[in-house]
């Protein structure tokens, strides 16, 4: 067993074998690969997620939550330590991640599913907090191949919807004009993209983006609530977030010290 420390606050046990999947196709790697091979990205994600979740709902009230792509449980442990949850359902296709989610030390017992996220979304549900951690996404994808499933997220009027967007991996000079065609907002910068996305979201689903947490230069995490709101953004850089995720040895010493 190995234990990872999250945001210098919470410990997450890994009771499964962790191995590099560098020999697998990029799009077939599980999140376990990134925990072992790119802990810097996981660390940055951890701090970005912690900030994203803070103060988006009344944290004294009780909620139900679902994660449609739970990965290794980074969102899971942060959510359980931020929100007061009465029920927490997590879904994942990767067998290693399912094993990990089923046997780790989360504060609240999980209901672990192994369904295709698309099928799960199409069925619809009534959870208060919904999390969709896309491996890759942009407003192009959620208005095309994921259009029906993305729309389903908002049908039951959840308190919060959180999802991952990877459009910032590329300069807005490349796809900005395509995003603008959808949002009606000239898109030259990341802020233009977020503001346009939030406007489009409100016009089509009645929600808007209240917080946007940028993970270095390759992902942004959105939190949306019902109504029209201004967006608060924050950027998280790899060099500033190294202690957001790291493994401990048996004595609780960071493995960084041995490298």
SULZINOR-V371454 format. One record per backbone hydrogen bond with DSSP energy under -0.5 kcal/mol. CO is the residue of the C=O (numbers start at 1). NH is the residue of the N-H. E is the energy in kcal/mol with one decimal. If there is no record, write none. Layout:
CO_NH_E + CO_NH_E
This chain:
2_14_-3.2 + 3_248_-3.1 + 4_12_-3.0 + 5_7_-0.5 + 5_246_-1.3 + 6_9_-2.5 + 6_10_-2.1 + 10_6_-3.8 + 12_4_-2.8 + 13_15_-0.6 + 14_2_-1.9 + 17_19_-0.5 + 21_24_-2.2 + 25_28_-2.3 + 25_29_-0.6 + 26_29_-0.8 + 30_33_-1.1 + 30_34_-0.7 + 31_35_-1.4 + 32_36_-1.2 + 33_37_-3.0 + 34_38_-1.4 + 38_41_-1.0 + 38_42_-1.6 + 39_43_-2.7 + 40_44_-2.1 + 41_45_-2.4 + 42_46_-2.2 + 43_47_-1.9 + 44_48_-2.2 + 45_49_-2.7 + 46_50_-2.4 + 47_51_-2.1 + 48_52_-2.3 + 49_53_-2.3 + 50_54_-1.0 + 53_56_-1.1 + 57_59_-0.8 + 58_61_-1.4 + 61_84_-0.7 + 63_86_-2.8 + 63_87_-0.9 + 64_128_-0.6 + 64_129_-2.2 + 65_89_-2.7 + 66_131_-2.2 + 67_91_-2.2 + 70_73_-2.0 + 73_77_-2.4 + 74_78_-1.8 + 75_79_-3.0 + 76_80_-2.3 + 77_81_-1.1 + 79_82_-1.1 + 79_83_-3.1 + 83_85_-1.0 + 84_63_-2.5 + 87_65_-2.0 + 88_111_-2.2 + 89_67_-2.1 + 90_113_-3.1 + 91_70_-2.8 + 94_98_-2.4 + 95_99_-2.4 + 96_100_-2.3 + 97_101_-3.1 + 98_102_-1.9 + 99_103_-1.0 + 100_103_-0.7 + 100_104_-1.0 + 104_106_-0.5 + 110_112_-0.7 + 111_90_-2.8 + 111_113_-0.5 + 113_92_-1.6 + 116_120_-2.2 + 117_121_-2.4 + 118_122_-2.3 + 119_123_-1.4 + 120_124_-0.9 + 121_124_-0.6 + 128_159_-1.6 + 128_160_-1.8 + 129_66_-2.0 + 130_162_-3.0 + 131_68_-2.5 + 132_134_-1.6 + 132_164_-1.6 + 137_166_-2.7 + 138_142_-2.0 + 139_143_-0.8 + 141_144_-1.1 + 141_146_-2.5 + 144_147_-1.6 + 146_150_-3.0 + 147_151_-2.2 + 148_152_-1.4 + 149_153_-0.8 + 150_153_-0.9 + 151_154_-1.2 + 151_155_-0.6 + 152_155_-0.8 + 152_156_-0.6 + 154_157_-1.5 + 160_130_-2.1 + 161_224_-2.9 + 162_132_-2.8 + 163_222_-2.8 + 165_220_-2.8 + 166_169_-1.6 + 167_170_-1.6 + 171_174_-1.9 + 171_175_-0.9 + 172_176_-2.1 + 175_178_-0.8 + 175_179_-2.2 + 176_180_-2.4 + 177_181_-1.2 + 178_182_-0.8 + 179_182_-0.9 + 179_183_-2.5 + 180_184_-2.6 + 186_188_-0.6 + 189_193_-1.9 + 190_194_-2.4 + 191_195_-2.7 + 192_196_-2.6 + 193_197_-2.7 + 194_198_-2.7 + 195_199_-2.0 + 196_200_-2.6 + 197_201_-2.8 + 198_202_-2.2 + 199_203_-2.3 + 200_204_-1.9 + 201_205_-2.9 + 201_206_-0.7 + 201_207_-0.9 + 202_206_-1.3 + 206_227_-3.1 + 208_210_-0.6 + 208_225_-1.9 + 210_232_-2.6 + 211_223_-2.1 + 212_214_-0.6 + 212_234_-2.1 + 213_215_-0.5 + 213_221_-2.8 + 214_216_-1.0 + 214_236_-2.8 + 215_218_-1.8 + 215_219_-0.9 + 219_215_-2.8 + 220_165_-2.5 + 220_222_-0.5 + 221_213_-2.6 + 222_163_-1.7 + 223_210_-2.5 + 223_211_-1.5 + 224_161_-2.1 + 225_208_-2.3 + 227_229_-0.6 + 231_233_-0.5 + 232_212_-2.4 + 234_214_-2.8 + 236_216_-3.4 + 237_240_-1.1 + 238_241_-1.3 + 241_244_-2.3 + 242_245_-0.7 + 243_8_-0.5 + 244_7_-2.5 + 246_5_-3.2 + 247_255_-1.9 + 248_3_-0.7 + 249_252_-2.0 + 253_249_-1.7 + 254_257_-1.5 + 255_258_-1.8 + 256_259_-1.4
